[in-house]
Amino acid sequence: MRRPSPSLLAFACATAFAGQAAAATLDHTELTLYRSDDSSLFSADNNGSVSSGYAVAREPRALDLKSGMQDVSLSGLPQFLDTEGLSLSIDGGAKVISQRLILGQGQDAIAGSLVGKDISVLGPDGKPMISGTLISANNGLLIKGPQGTALIRNYAGILGNGDMTPGSVLQVRVQSERAGKADAVLSYPTSGLGWRASYIGTLQPGGSCKMRFESRASIANRSGRDWNGLKLTLIAGEPNLSKPSAPRAYMMAKAAPAAMASIDAMPEQATLADYHSYTLPGSIDLPDGSVTQSPLYATRTIDCEQTALYESGNRGWHPPQPYISPDLMSDGGNVISTVQIKAFDSLPAGFLRVLTADRSGTPQVIGEGRINDTAKGQDATITLGQAFDLTAKRERTAFKVDQAARTMDESFKIDLSNAGDSARTITVREHPSRWREWAVTSSSVKPSKQSPDTLDFRVEVPAHGKAALEYSVRYQWAADIKPQ
């Protein structure tokens, strides 16, 4: 299992252990999910449990206590829980003295869920063999019956009066001031669960770039158990979870009826330290082996900007000394299509699929890319793909070094072609990278944007036509700097 960093464990365990001081009054399970980009959680071709993702659960438990010291068994725990992160708080003056987690492993894993309950054991011939209270299911069945305690290793089956659920069992020693029913809250971190944002942007017809923007939370459960009737909170941000980014697989699961009862209800958003939280409305069911989608924000139409981009050079890189060798040459390759949006609110990291209507009006996917965590008002840009009808060719037309004057001049020509039926604007993005001090000395098209490491030119290319951009830059350096 890939574990979160120590700082995340401290954060998550603080959340889990908060229930120790509070009264145990939960009437439903509360589950807090952290974002995960592990593709195995969301992949439709993975049929088993997955030990990725991170979640913190707080679930109500009803205990039947005796007065004094006693041992209590709590079964049905997830397969991938954090063995050192469990906490039990009990109402009514009861105190937890110690606890032990019996891991659900091997052929006796399901039998372990019946520890503390009365069972009947069937022998190899299928006939009743012994009845009594199951004390342990580790390496055989330890049963306390009317005639004493027996260890059974060779048996065919078990009949029990409790739910047989796979998973680990928590054995707790409790000191209670009185006998009777007691409410408790069991808190623990676990994996096999995770979420990420899923966005769909449909480009609208017209001369300007408009996008119908849908935002959803994709919630994966590969924990090996069902989670029903949840109060679910999603955490957006990166609390030191070093998960690999990957996925491109999508899977839809049937949402819980309670979650779908109010289609206009949206998650309640709040801040949590340096992160954001989204508490989903209503009650949520997460069946094992499912990916459930729930709205994050109401669907809306937003402004966007599409760009056909030809880029060369390395943004943000400069050599330690002026590079005067003529062999530094880069070709930007293909013209790519990008789309940029401005975040109308905090957008958690996820994937944006962009669609546009074809001639028959059917929406078709034209690209997909990742959006990182984006604060409100910030820009998010994704690459849609290679522009089919647009091509570019870049060549150096002049290069001169004057070491006495401590200058270097370089010129380029970029030839652009458009085989499409409509005129296009191509953004040519150049990164002068021979030295950090430079200036444009001439250009056939005025730069539309300029920064210390970037030059943008917007070049109009007619339908079935060509256009060219020519520009020159001059580098210069101080007397105490030696070029290479």
C-alpha positions, 0 to 999 in steps of 0.5 A, a space after each residue: 500500500 502506498 502510504 501518505 506522508 507523515 504530515 498528512 497522517 498527522 492531519 488525517 489522524 487529528 481529524 479521526 481522533 477528534 471524536 474521542 473528546 466529543 460525545 458519540 452521537 453519530 446516526 450515520 457514517 461520515 467519510 472524508 475523501 482525499 483526492 487521488 490521481 491513481 488510475 487503478 481506482 478509476 479504471 473500468 478494467 480493474 475488477 479487484 480491490 485497490 490499495 490506493 487513495 486515502 479517506 478518514 471514516 467516522 462510523 457509529 457503533 452500538 455496544 451492549 456492555 456489561 458492568 466492569 472490565 470486558 472485551 468487545 469485538 468490532 467487525 466489518 472493518 475495511 481491508 486497507 485501513 491504517 492499523 495504527 490509526 483506529 480510535 473508539 469513543 464511547 458514551 456513558 462512562 465507559 473507557 477504552 483500556 486497550 485495543 488490538 486489530 486482528 487482520 482479516 487474512 487467509 481463509 479465516 478472514 470472514 470467520 473473524 467477523 463472528 468473534 464474540 458471537 455464538 456459532 455452530 460449526 459443521 464438520 467435514 461430513 456437513 453435520 453439526 460438530 460443536 456450538 459455542 462462542 467464537 473467541 478467535 478465528 486465527 489459525 483455526 476456530 477457538 470456541 468456548 462451549 458448555 463443556 469447555 474450550 475447543 480449538 477446531 482446525 478441520 471443519 466444513 462450514 460455520 453457522 452464525 447469528 451475526 453478519 458474516 463480513 470480510 475484513 479485519 476485527 478490532 478487539 477492544 478492552 473496555 471498562 464500563 461503569 454500568 451495564 446496558 446499551 452504549 453509543 460509540 464512534 469508531 474513527 480510522 483512516 483507510 485507503 481504497 477510496 479516492 476522488 478527483 474532479 471531472 469537467 466537460 466543456 462544450 464549445 458553443 456556436 458563434 463567433 466568440 469562444 463560449 463554453 458550457 461548463 459542467 463540473 463533477 466529482 468522480 468518487 471511486 470505491 475499490 475498498 472491498 466493501 460497500 459504504 451506505 448512507 454516508 455523509 460525504 466530504 471531499 478535500 481538494 488540494 494536495 496535503 503532501 499526497 505524493 500520488 502519480 498522475 495518470 488517468 484517462 479512464 472513465 466509469 459511471 455508476 448508479 448514484 444513490 437515490 437520496 443523493 439524486 433527490 434534489 438535482 439542484 442541490 450543490 455541495 457546501 464549500 468551505 476552507 480547511 486549513 490550506 485546502 478546500 472541502 466540499 460536503 455533498 448534500 443528502 445521503 450517499 451510497 458508494 457500492 464496492 467496485 464503483 465510480 459515482 459522479 456527483 455535481 460540484 458546481 451548477 452547470 454554466 456558460 463561461 468565456 474561453 479562448 482558443 489558440 492555435 500555438 506554434 512554440 519553440 525554445 525552452 521557457 524559463 531556461 538560460 545558460 549560465 553564460 551567453 551561448 555564442 555557438 551557432 549550433 543552438 537551434 530548435 524547431 517548435 514542431 507541430 501547431 497545437 490547439 489549446 483552450 484557456 478558461 478563467 476559473 469562476 470559482 476554486 476548481 479542484 484538479 481533474 480532467 477537462 474533456 472538450 466537445 464541439 458539435 459536428 455538422 449534424 449537431 452531435 457533440 464530439 470530443 476534440 481533446 482532453 487535458 488535466 486542470 491543476 488546482 486553480 484558484 478563483 480568477 486564475 487561468 487554466 489552459 489545456 492542450 486539445 491536440 495537433 491542428 490538422 490543417 496548420 503547419 509551420 517551418 522555422 529557420 535561422 536567417 542570420 547569426 552574428 557575434 561581436 565579442 568586442 561589443 559584447 553583443 550577439 544578433 540572431 534572426 528567424 523566419 517562421 513560415 505558416 500554412 493554412 489548408 483549411 476553409 477559413 482564416 486562422 490566427 496562429 500564435 507563434 511563441 518564441 523563447 530567446 534562450 542564448 542569454 537572459 538579457 535580450 531585446 527585439 530589434 525588428 519584427 514583421 509582426 508586432 509582438 502581442 506579448 513579451 516577458 523576460 523569457 517569452 515572445 508571442 506573435 499573433 499571425 493571421 493566415 488566410 484560408 488555403 494560404 500562407 503567411 510568414 513571421 520574421 524577427 531579430 533579437 540582440 543579446 548583450 552582456 556585461 564586461 565581467 561575463 565570459 561567453 561560452 
